[in-house]
Amino acid sequence: MYNETWCLVNITVMRKKTMNNNIQVSYDEIVKGYIIKMPELVSLNAIEEWKKEFSVDLNSLPLSQRFVMLIDTNKHEFESIQCLKSLRDFFTTNADVQSKCVKVAFVQPKEYIEPCIKSEIEGYFGNYEEAYKWLENYAY
């Protein structure tokens, strides 16, 4: 269950899509989840389009399917604070994320948040490799 936390998604086929303004989404069989990589500058329009497309993907998953997510914010540069609010709203209100996501790792620069494990399902990391390893060590 996702409780004010961000999460990754598990899908049965390997795929990689580039969504609007280079928000890249791929499924990783090892961690059984989605890897989401943001572009250098993230616009609100890109986020809104990504949310629509990602919602369709999540909705297509079986009810019993669980997943993890790794969200790499790149340089953590957003067009406006509304971008962050939109992302937070999506991850805290999307029914598929709430019911299917079991763990989420965020990669973002240390000046925004010190690397830490907030809970058993939410962690913040300074680099991709550490975040990936944390998800890789999770069994569900």
Order of alpha helices (4+ residues) and beta strands (2+ residues): beta-beta-beta-beta-alpha-beta-beta-alpha-alpha-beta-beta-beta-alpha
